[in-house]
């Protein structure tokens, strides 16, 4: 039994990675160039910017929504078997998740065209995304077995998991249509490194009263795991060429796909603004080193049946193997190398913001006025104010349906060199998520750092998650005339 606990705990800890991050602090933080990645239709005042390689955008989020590390490993005198039973097995539900996203920019930049209303941006980043929902009935099978569970159907559809490691190249266009409206779009090329997906499983396992033996066990399974890239990297590791294979798959030598981001900013009046964006509307076609594993069929068995009189001459036969062969013929385990398509986890952001207080100088050093920077309304710079308050919506598409988060925020600007943003977020992970972000502009050097769920930092092990974002850029402010 202890080995079963170790197996389940190992799986649990491995999947407690970094959650597919809601970057609510960074969103609509217009002083930071990386905000363009969350809304390609963000208003921009940059002449140009370039991110410091490997430091322009780093983000991570650690945790799960149903259990914390401290729940299991706290030194509280309670036997770990009891804690696993009472705090995991009897509490977690199939809707509870362990999910992860890590994103690392390795280059990022942008520049304004000769038309001052148009801004171009480009870059590349590595993204690792994983999600596993708690396989409740599988966990009960591991811990309790099914011997004493007559007529209980164990749902094989509880297993839902997917993940990928993808290199993303992107190019965006940001256009100020008029004084009130800015729109943008970003094209993406995905180069898949590894991928796995097992999200459409169905079936059940049940014990019923048998005819020849006391119990009959029925397995009705329709299970599939699709993978890509793992075999190539495994073979490369055996020949000490794993690094080269990784780079090859990251730079168009793996699975390829396309995607798009779109967004907008619209001023309802001088001080009230709404924004919205849809990210990662895209797919990846997995044809390079694809391999799928399936278990499909139905079988009912009543254990090993031996008629001594009939089988007396063949009692040395392996009756257990006969049973295994019978089940495998009815529920065959198969592999294939067919190509498949996966869709990216699409995200949606929206916000409404009200600016108030005294005006501050725009980033380019212009005076606080509603003047134009050129002959067209598209090149007009709006006044920035010391304070902003508003609300944000975040949604992400997941295998068990969309997940939603709501955020309230307050932004305070101290001249052109410092801006602070505080957030309060409510989602399935927490009702007390307080975050804080700081953006510092020292001449052309831009530095930002952000942290989420600050109230939990007094005991990280007892929290469901913790997150951070940081980056450094070189920025030239003000639009071309």
N, C-alpha and C positions, 0 to 999 in steps of 0.2 A: 504493500500500500504506500509506503514511503516513497518508493520509486515513482509511483503515479503522481504524488504531490510534487516531486522534483521536476517531473516532465511538464506538468501544468504550469508550475511557477517559472520554469525556464522559458516557456513560450510566452508567458505573461510579461516577463521582464524584457525579453527581446523585442516585443511589439510596443513597449512603452517608449516610443521614440519621440519625435517632434511633430506636433499636430499640424495639420494643413492650415497654415497660419493666417488668421484674420489680422491683417496689418492695419488695424483701425487707427493707430496713432499716426502712421505715415500717410494714410489716405487724406487727400486734400490739404496736405502740408506743403503749400506751393513753393516755399523757399528751397525745398529739397528736390533735386532733379529726379531722384528715384521714384517720386510720386507719379511721374509719367508712366511708370510701369503698371500702376494701379488704375490710372485714368489717362489714356492717351489724348483725351480732350481737355486736359488741365490747362489753365491759363499760365503762360510762361513769360518771364521777363529776361531770360538769358540771351546774351549774344552767342555764347557757346559754353559748353562744359565738358570736362573729361573726368572720369572716375579714376581714382588711384587703383591700379590693378590689384585684384584680390581683396581690396579694402573698400571698394566703392559701395558694395552692398552685401552684407552678411546678416543672415537672420536664422533664428532657430527657436523651437518651441518644444518643451518636454512635458509629457504627461498623458493622462487618460481621464475620462470623465466619471468612471465608476469606482475607482479604487486608487489609493496612494501607496507608495512604497512603505510608508510608516504603518499602514494598516496591517501589513504582514510581518514586517521585520522590526517593529518597535520592541525594545527591551522592557516588556510589561509583565513578565512572569507567566504569560498565557502560552500554552503549548501551540506550536505553529500549526499543527494539524487542526486544532480547534479554530484558530484564526482563519485559516484557509476556508474551512467549512462555513463559518458564520459570517465572514466578511467578504468572501468572494463567491463561493458556490451558491449560497443561499440568498445572495443580494444582487449579483450582476444579472442583467437581462440581455437577450439577443440584440437589443438596441444600443447597448453600451459598447463603446469603441475604444480601440487603441490605435491611434493614427499618427502619421509623421510626415513632415515636409521640411527639408533643409534646402536652402537656396544660397548659392554662392556666385556672385558676379565676378568674372575675370576680366571683362572690359566693358566699358559703357561710355557713351559720349553723345553729343548733340551740337547742332549749329543752326543759326538762323540764315535763311536764304536771302537773296537780294530783295525779294519781296518781304518786308518786315512782318507781314501777317502770317508767314509760314515758318515753322520750325521743324527740323528733322532730328531724329534721334535713332540710335543704333546700339547694338551691344550683343553680349552673349553671357549666358549663365548656366550653371549646372543645377539641376533640380532632382531631388530624391523625394518621392511621394509614396507613402504606404498607408493602408488602412485595413484593420482586422476587427470585425465585430465579434463580441463574445460568443463562442460556440456553445451555448448553454447545454443542450442535450448531449453533445460530445463530452463535455466536462463531467456530466453525471455518469455517463458510461465509463469514463476513465476511473472515477472515484468509486462508484457503487456497483458497476456492472449491470447486467440486465436479468440476472438469474431469478431474483425475487420481484420482478416488475411485470407481473402478468397483465396483459392487455394494455400496457402503456406503450404508446407509439413514440419513439425517439425520432425527432425531426432532423433529417439529414440536411435540410435546407438552412439550418442554423450556421453552416459554414459559409461565410462570405468574407473574402479577402482579396486585395489587389495591391499592386505596387509597381514602381518603375524607377529607373534612373535614366534621365534624359538630358541631353545637351541641347540648349535652345539658342538659336540665332534669331535676332529680331531687328526690324527696321520700321520706324514710325513716322507719320506725318501729322503735324498739329497745325490747324488752320483757324485763325480768328476771322470768322465770317463777317461779323459786324461788332458794334460796340457791346452788344449783350451776349452774343453767342460765339463759343469756341467749340470746335469739334476735332476729333482725331481718330486715327486708325493705326493699328500696328500689325504688320504681317510677321508670321513666325515660321521657321523651319525647325522641326523636331528631328533630332538624331538619337534614336533610342539605343541605349547601352544594354540594359537588361529590363525584363518585364515579366510579371506573373499575374495571373487573373483566375480567380475561382469564385464567381459571384452568382451563377445561375443554377446552383445545386438544388436538387429535389429528391424526395424519397423518404423512407422511414425504415425503422427496425422495430419489430414487435414480437413479444412472446405470447402465444395463445395455448389453450389446452390442446394437446396432441391426441392422435388416434392410437398410435402404436406405443409411443412413449408419453411420459407425463407432460412434456412441454414441446411445442413446435415453434421454431423460430423462423420468422419471415423477414427477408431483406428485399426491399424494393428500392433500387438506387438508380439515380441519374446524376452522376457526379462528373465534373471535369475540371482539370487544372491545365491552363495554357501558360507556357513559358517561352521566353526568347532571350538568347544571349548567354545563358548560364553555361551551357555546354562548351561554347567557344572559349569563354573565360577560364573554365575549369581545365580544358585541354591546354590552354596557353600557360596556366600556372604550373602545369607539370613540366613544361619545357622552358620555364623561366622567361616567358615572353608576355606575361600577363599585362605589364604596363603598356607595351606596344599594342596589344590587342584592345585594351581599354581606350587608348587614344584613337585607334582606328575606328572603333565603333562610335566614339563620341564625335568624330569629324567625318560624317557621311558614309562610314563603312558599316553601319548597323541598319536598324530599321528607320525608315524615313516617314515623316508626316508633315502636315500643314495646319496652321491655325491662324486665328485673327483675334485681335482685341479692338473694341470700339468704345468711345466715350464722348462725353460732352460736358460743358459748363454753360449755364444760362443764368443771367441776372434778371430776376423778377423786378427789381428796382435797384436804386443806387446801393443799398446795403444788404439786400437779401438775394442769396444765390442758391441755385439747386445744381447738383451734379449727378452723374450716373455713368457706369461703365459695365461692360460685359467682357470677361477675360477668358482666354483659352477656349474659344469655339473652334475645336480642331480634333484631329484624329492622327493615329500612327498606324501604318500598315506593317505588320510584323511578318516578314518573309525570310529574314536572314537568321538562321539557326533557331527556327521555331520548332517547338516540340510540345505536344499535348498528351495528357494522360486522362483516360476516361474509365468509368465503371458504370455499366449500364445493363439493367436486367432485373429479373425478379426470381427469387428462389425461396422455397419453404423446405426446411429440413427438421428432422426429429432426432438428430444425433446419430450415433453409430448403431445400426441394427444388425445383430448377428443371430442367425438361426443355427444352433449348434448341430442339429441333425443334418440340415441342408448343406452347411458350410464346414462340416467336420474335416473333410479332406484338404481344405484350404485355409485352415486357421492361422497359418503363418503369413497370410496375405496382410498387407498394410491397409486395414480397413479405414484408418484415419485419412490416409492419402486418397482413398476412394471417395470419401466424403468431400475432401477439398476439391478433387477433380469434378465432382458433381456440381458443387456450388460455382466453380469457375466456368463451367460450361453454360450455366444458366445466367450468371452475372459476370461476364468476361471483363477482364482488365486489359485495356488496349492502349497502344501508343501510336501516334502519327506525327508527321512533319508538315501538316497543312498550314498555310498562311492564315492569319486572322487579323482583325481590325479592332483597336481599342480607341475609345473616345476620351479626351482629356477631361479632368474634373473642372467643369465650367464654374466660374465664380461671377457674382454680381455685387456691385457696390452702388449705393445711392446715398445722397446727403442733402440736407438743407442747412444753410449757414446764414447767420445774421451778424454783420459787422457793426461795431459801435465804438464810441470813444473818439479820441483825437486822431487825426491822420498822421501817418509816418511817411518818410521819404520812400519812394519806390526803389527797387534794387539798383537801378541804373543811376541813382543819385538825382533823379528829376524832382522837381518841386511837387508839393501836394496839390495837384490841380487835376481837373478832368480835361486836360489838354490833349491834343493829338500829337503823335510823333511823326506824322507824315500826312499825305494828302488824302488817304483813304481811311474810312472808319475802321477798317480791319486792323490798322496799326496803332489804334488808340490804347493808351495805358490808363488803367483805372487806379483810383486812389486806394491805398492800403490803410487800414485802421489798426489801432493798437489792440483791439479786442475782437474776438469772434466767439460765438456760441452757437451750438446747433446739435443736430442728431444725424446718425448714420445707420444704414442698413447693410448687412452683409449676408450673402447666401452662397452656398457651395453645393454642387450636385454630388451625391454620394450613393453607393449601392442600395441603401435602404431609404432613399429619398433625400430631399434637400435639407440642409442644416442652416439655421438662421441665427444671427446675432444682432442685437440692437445696442447702439453706443450713443451716449451723450458726451459732448466735448466742450472744452473751453481753451481758447488760444490767446496768449498774451505776447505781444511783440514789444521789445525794448529797443527802439531805434531799428537800424538795419543790421545790427551785429548779433542779436540774440532773440530767439523766439522759443516759447515754452508751450506745450500742449498737454493738457490733462484729459483723461478719458475715464468713463465709467461704462462697463460693458456687461450685458446680461446675455448668457447663452446656456447651452446644455451642460457646460462645464463648470460654470460658476455664476452666482448672483452678486458677487462682491469683487468684481475684477476692476481694480483701479490701476490705470497706467499713466506713465509720464514720459514725454519726449522732449529733448532739447536739441535745438539747431543753433550752431555757432558759426558766424561768418567773420573770419579774421582776414581782411583784405580779400584776395582771391581764393583763399583756402576755406572750404566748407566742411564742417564736421558735424555729424549728428549721432545721437545715441538714444535709444528708447528701451523701456522695460515695461513689462505687463504684469498684472496680478501682484502688485507690490505688497499687499497686506499679507501675502503668504511667505514673504522672504524671511520672516523670523524663524520659520521651520520649513525648509524646502522639502524635506522628506515627507511631511504631512500634507502637502498640497497636491492637487491633481495635476498641476502644470506650472511652468514658469517660462517666460519667453524674453527674447532680446532682439534688437536690431541695431546695427551701427554701420557707418560708412564715412568715406572721405572723398571729396571732389575738389577739382579746381574749376572755378566759375568766373566767367567774364559777364558782368551784368549790363543791362541796358540794351535796347534794341538798336539795330542799324537805322540810320536816318536815310 
